[in-house]
């Protein structure tokens, strides 16, 4: 089946190791959490950038 879809045996073994004990619903939830985590990291990085910009503007005013 792996060859049919162009996936290496190593990849299949890695997936089994990572997801082997999970049910389909668990895998779906894990993917949702990973996406949410990525979104939150992006928001945090943007917020940190905004804070740094405000600090820089504040320093230049005085």
N, CA, C and O atoms as CSV, one atom per row, in Angstrom:
chain,resi,resn,atom,element,x,y,z
A,1,UNK,N,N,0.819,-1.197,0.000
A,1,UNK,CA,C,0.000,0.000,0.000
A,1,UNK,C,C,0.863,1.260,0.000
A,1,UNK,O,O,0.523,2.248,-0.652
A,2,UNK,N,N,1.961,1.227,0.719
A,2,UNK,CA,C,2.839,2.389,0.777
A,2,UNK,C,C,3.397,2.713,-0.605
A,2,UNK,O,O,3.432,3.875,-1.009
A,3,UNK,N,N,3.828,1.693,-1.322
A,3,UNK,CA,C,4.393,1.911,-2.653
A,3,UNK,C,C,3.344,2.456,-3.613
A,3,UNK,O,O,3.647,3.276,-4.479
A,4,UNK,N,N,2.112,1.994,-3.452
A,4,UNK,CA,C,1.014,2.453,-4.307
A,4,UNK,C,C,0.828,3.967,-4.199
A,4,UNK,O,O,0.500,4.631,-5.182
A,5,UNK,N,N,1.042,4.510,-2.985
A,5,UNK,CA,C,0.847,5.942,-2.748
A,5,UNK,C,C,2.159,6.727,-2.745
A,5,UNK,O,O,2.172,7.928,-2.472
A,6,UNK,N,N,3.244,6.048,-3.045
A,6,UNK,CA,C,4.530,6.729,-3.130
A,6,UNK,C,C,5.108,7.111,-1.784
A,6,UNK,O,O,5.830,8.103,-1.681
A,7,UNK,N,N,4.806,6.343,-0.753
A,7,UNK,CA,C,5.309,6.622,0.591
A,7,UNK,C,C,6.349,5.559,0.932
A,7,UNK,O,O,6.121,4.372,0.697
A,8,UNK,N,N,7.475,5.970,1.476
A,8,UNK,CA,C,8.533,5.014,1.795
A,8,UNK,C,C,8.170,4.169,3.010
A,8,UNK,O,O,7.343,4.555,3.835
A,9,UNK,N,N,8.807,3.016,3.097
A,9,UNK,CA,C,8.590,2.144,4.253
A,9,UNK,C,C,9.003,2.839,5.553
A,9,UNK,O,O,8.356,2.671,6.586
A,10,UNK,N,N,10.076,3.613,5.493
A,10,UNK,CA,C,10.535,4.353,6.682
A,10,UNK,C,C,9.454,5.295,7.181
A,10,UNK,O,O,9.219,5.394,8.385
A,11,UNK,N,N,8.802,5.978,6.271
A,11,UNK,CA,C,7.737,6.906,6.638
A,11,UNK,C,C,6.581,6.161,7.292
A,11,UNK,O,O,6.026,6.621,8.289
A,12,UNK,N,N,6.221,5.018,6.733
A,12,UNK,CA,C,5.137,4.218,7.309
A,12,UNK,C,C,5.496,3.801,8.728
A,12,UNK,O,O,4.667,3.912,9.631
A,13,UNK,N,N,6.722,3.323,8.940
A,13,UNK,CA,C,7.137,2.910,10.279
A,13,UNK,C,C,7.130,4.085,11.254
A,13,UNK,O,O,6.741,3.930,12.412
A,14,UNK,N,N,7.561,5.259,10.789
A,14,UNK,CA,C,7.554,6.445,11.652
A,14,UNK,C,C,6.126,6.829,12.020
A,14,UNK,O,O,5.852,7.190,13.165
A,15,UNK,N,N,5.219,6.750,11.052
A,15,UNK,CA,C,3.813,7.062,11.329
A,15,UNK,C,C,3.220,6.073,12.316
A,15,UNK,O,O,2.492,6.451,13.234
A,16,UNK,N,N,3.544,4.792,12.114
A,16,UNK,CA,C,3.028,3.776,13.038
A,16,UNK,C,C,3.541,4.006,14.444
A,16,UNK,O,O,2.803,3.852,15.417
A,17,UNK,N,N,4.806,4.374,14.548
A,17,UNK,CA,C,5.397,4.634,15.863
A,17,UNK,C,C,4.712,5.826,16.531
A,17,UNK,O,O,4.448,5.810,17.733
A,18,UNK,N,N,4.432,6.845,15.746
A,18,UNK,CA,C,3.827,8.070,16.294
A,18,UNK,C,C,2.323,7.939,16.507
A,18,UNK,O,O,1.799,8.366,17.536
A,19,UNK,N,N,1.634,7.353,15.545
A,19,UNK,CA,C,0.174,7.327,15.573
A,19,UNK,C,C,-0.423,5.937,15.788
A,19,UNK,O,O,-1.646,5.795,15.802
A,20,UNK,N,N,0.402,4.920,15.953
A,20,UNK,CA,C,-0.071,3.544,16.020
A,20,UNK,C,C,-1.104,3.279,17.097
A,20,UNK,O,O,-2.017,2.481,16.885
A,21,UNK,N,N,-0.986,3.922,18.240
A,21,UNK,CA,C,-1.916,3.666,19.347
A,21,UNK,C,C,-3.116,4.605,19.330
A,21,UNK,O,O,-3.999,4.498,20.181
A,22,UNK,N,N,-3.152,5.507,18.386
A,22,UNK,CA,C,-4.223,6.493,18.346
A,22,UNK,C,C,-5.374,6.024,17.452
A,22,UNK,O,O,-5.172,5.365,16.431
A,23,UNK,N,N,-6.553,6.377,17.863
A,23,UNK,CA,C,-7.731,6.153,17.026
A,23,UNK,C,C,-7.818,7.288,16.009
A,23,UNK,O,O,-7.143,8.308,16.154
A,24,UNK,N,N,-8.640,7.115,14.992
A,24,UNK,CA,C,-8.773,8.136,13.938
A,24,UNK,C,C,-9.186,9.484,14.530
A,24,UNK,O,O,-8.677,10.523,14.110
A,25,UNK,N,N,-10.099,9.476,15.495
A,25,UNK,CA,C,-10.546,10.725,16.117
A,25,UNK,C,C,-9.397,11.397,16.876
A,25,UNK,O,O,-9.294,12.624,16.901
A,26,UNK,N,N,-8.540,10.587,17.490
A,26,UNK,CA,C,-7.387,11.135,18.216
A,26,UNK,C,C,-6.410,11.810,17.264
A,26,UNK,O,O,-5.875,12.878,17.561
A,27,UNK,N,N,-6.184,11.177,16.117
A,27,UNK,CA,C,-5.278,11.752,15.117
A,27,UNK,C,C,-5.843,13.065,14.602
A,27,UNK,O,O,-5.105,14.039,14.448
A,28,UNK,N,N,-7.129,13.102,14.339
A,28,UNK,CA,C,-7.772,14.331,13.861
A,28,UNK,C,C,-7.622,15.435,14.901
A,28,UNK,O,O,-7.305,16.575,14.559
A,29,UNK,N,N,-7.847,15.104,16.156
A,29,UNK,CA,C,-7.723,16.089,17.248
A,29,UNK,C,C,-6.274,16.562,17.379
A,29,UNK,O,O,-6.025,17.747,17.599
A,30,UNK,N,N,-5.326,15.645,17.246
A,30,UNK,CA,C,-3.908,16.009,17.317
A,30,UNK,C,C,-3.561,17.004,16.219
A,30,UNK,O,O,-2.867,17.991,16.464
A,31,UNK,N,N,-4.041,16.745,15.017
A,31,UNK,CA,C,-3.770,17.676,13.910
A,31,UNK,C,C,-4.389,19.048,14.170
A,31,UNK,O,O,-3.780,20.077,13.878
A,32,UNK,N,N,-5.600,19.054,14.719
A,32,UNK,CA,C,-6.247,20.329,15.047
A,32,UNK,C,C,-5.433,21.088,16.092
A,32,UNK,O,O,-5.239,22.298,15.981
A,33,UNK,N,N,-4.961,20.370,17.099
A,33,UNK,CA,C,-4.163,21.010,18.139
A,33,UNK,C,C,-2.844,21.535,17.596
A,33,UNK,O,O,-2.391,22.605,18.001
A,34,UNK,N,N,-2.223,20.796,16.686
A,34,UNK,CA,C,-0.984,21.262,16.075
A,34,UNK,C,C,-1.216,22.518,15.248
A,34,UNK,O,O,-0.394,23.435,15.273
A,35,UNK,N,N,-2.320,22.572,14.519
A,35,UNK,CA,C,-2.646,23.772,13.741
A,35,UNK,C,C,-2.913,24.956,14.665
A,35,UNK,O,O,-2.450,26.067,14.405
A,36,UNK,N,N,-3.652,24.723,15.732
A,36,UNK,CA,C,-3.946,25.787,16.696
A,36,UNK,C,C,-2.665,26.275,17.351
A,36,UNK,O,O,-2.484,27.475,17.555
A,37,UNK,N,N,-1.781,25.348,17.678
A,37,UNK,CA,C,-0.512,25.717,18.281
A,37,UNK,C,C,0.301,26.598,17.335
A,37,UNK,O,O,0.894,27.587,17.766
A,38,UNK,N,N,0.334,26.251,16.068
A,38,UNK,CA,C,1.035,27.066,15.076
A,38,UNK,C,C,0.437,28.450,14.956
A,38,UNK,O,O,1.158,29.442,14.850
A,39,UNK,N,N,-0.886,28.515,14.972
A,39,UNK,CA,C,-1.568,29.810,14.883
A,39,UNK,C,C,-1.249,30.676,16.100
A,39,UNK,O,O,-1.003,31.875,15.967
A,40,UNK,N,N,-1.254,30.070,17.275
A,40,UNK,CA,C,-0.963,30.818,18.502
A,40,UNK,C,C,0.492,31.280,18.549
A,40,UNK,O,O,0.779,32.380,19.021
A,41,UNK,N,N,1.398,30.454,18.066
A,41,UNK,CA,C,2.812,30.859,18.018
A,41,UNK,C,C,2.989,32.062,17.106
A,41,UNK,O,O,3.755,32.975,17.415
A,42,UNK,N,N,2.275,32.063,15.978
A,42,UNK,CA,C,2.353,33.190,15.046
A,42,UNK,C,C,1.813,34.456,15.703
A,42,UNK,O,O,2.413,35.524,15.586
A,43,UNK,N,N,0.682,34.338,16.392
A,43,UNK,CA,C,0.113,35.497,17.080
A,43,UNK,C,C,1.062,36.030,18.146
A,43,UNK,O,O,1.215,37.243,18.293
A,44,UNK,N,N,1.698,35.132,18.887
A,44,UNK,CA,C,2.637,35.540,19.925
A,44,UNK,C,C,3.834,36.260,19.319
A,44,UNK,O,O,4.283,37.275,19.852
A,45,UNK,N,N,4.350,35.746,18.214
A,45,UNK,CA,C,5.478,36.388,17.546
A,45,UNK,C,C,5.096,37.785,17.052
A,45,UNK,O,O,5.881,38.725,17.173
A,46,UNK,N,N,3.901,37.915,16.502
A,46,UNK,CA,C,3.438,39.229,16.038
A,46,UNK,C,C,3.277,40.192,17.212
A,46,UNK,O,O,3.626,41.368,17.108
A,47,UNK,N,N,2.754,39.698,18.317
A,47,UNK,CA,C,2.590,40.539,19.508
A,47,UNK,C,C,3.940,40.993,20.032
A,47,UNK,O,O,4.109,42.160,20.387
A,48,UNK,N,N,4.904,40.082,20.084
A,48,UNK,CA,C,6.245,40.437,20.540
A,48,UNK,C,C,6.871,41.485,19.636
A,48,UNK,O,O,7.552,42.394,20.111
A,49,UNK,N,N,6.640,41.362,18.322
A,49,UNK,CA,C,7.147,42.371,17.379
A,49,UNK,C,C,6.516,43.733,17.657
A,49,UNK,O,O,7.204,44.753,17.667
A,50,UNK,N,N,5.211,43.741,17.880
A,50,UNK,CA,C,4.512,44.993,18.189
A,50,UNK,C,C,5.069,45.633,19.449
A,50,UNK,O,O,5.262,46.848,19.495
A,51,UNK,N,N,5.325,44.838,20.460
A,51,UNK,CA,C,5.866,45.357,21.721
A,51,UNK,C,C,7.242,45.966,21.493
A,51,UNK,O,O,7.539,47.045,22.006
A,52,UNK,N,N,8.083,45.277,20.726
A,52,UNK,CA,C,9.415,45.811,20.438
A,52,UNK,C,C,9.333,47.120,19.657
A,52,UNK,O,O,10.088,48.054,19.927
A,53,UNK,N,N,8.427,47.190,18.699
A,53,UNK,CA,C,8.257,48.434,17.938
A,53,UNK,C,C,7.805,49.573,18.845
A,53,UNK,O,O,8.306,50.691,18.730
A,54,UNK,N,N,6.866,49.301,19.739
A,54,UNK,CA,C,6.388,50.331,20.661
A,54,UNK,C,C,7.497,50.794,21.600
A,54,UNK,O,O,7.595,51.983,21.905
A,55,UNK,N,N,8.325,49.872,22.056
A,55,UNK,CA,C,9.454,50.244,22.918
A,55,UNK,C,C,10.422,51.138,22.164
A,55,UNK,O,O,10.920,52.121,22.713
A,56,UNK,N,N,10.691,50.807,20.916
A,56,UNK,CA,C,11.619,51.594,20.116
A,56,UNK,C,C,11.065,52.998,19.864
A,56,UNK,O,O,11.797,53.983,19.962
A,57,UNK,N,N,9.791,53.086,19.544
A,57,UNK,CA,C,9.162,54.390,19.319
A,57,UNK,C,C,9.190,55.192,20.623
A,57,UNK,O,O,9.462,56.392,20.605
A,58,UNK,N,N,8.919,54.554,21.725
A,58,UNK,CA,C,8.907,55.218,23.024
A,58,UNK,C,C,10.290,55.768,23.375
A,58,UNK,O,O,10.387,56.876,23.903
A,59,UNK,N,N,11.339,55.036,23.100
A,59,UNK,CA,C,12.701,55.479,23.402
A,59,UNK,C,C,13.069,56.697,22.561
A,59,UNK,O,O,13.779,57.578,23.047
A,60,UNK,N,N,12.617,56.770,21.341
A,60,UNK,CA,C,12.994,57.855,20.445
A,60,UNK,C,C,12.249,59.152,20.773
A,60,UNK,O,O,12.728,60.235,20.437
A,61,UNK,N,N,11.106,59.057,21.412
A,61,UNK,CA,C,10.331,60.263,21.731
A,61,UNK,C,C,10.978,61.090,22.827
A,61,UNK,O,O,10.799,62.307,22.880
A,62,UNK,N,N,11.725,60.439,23.695
A,62,UNK,CA,C,12.316,61.165,24.835
A,62,UNK,C,C,13.686,61.571,24.455
A,62,UNK,O,O,14.388,62.197,25.250
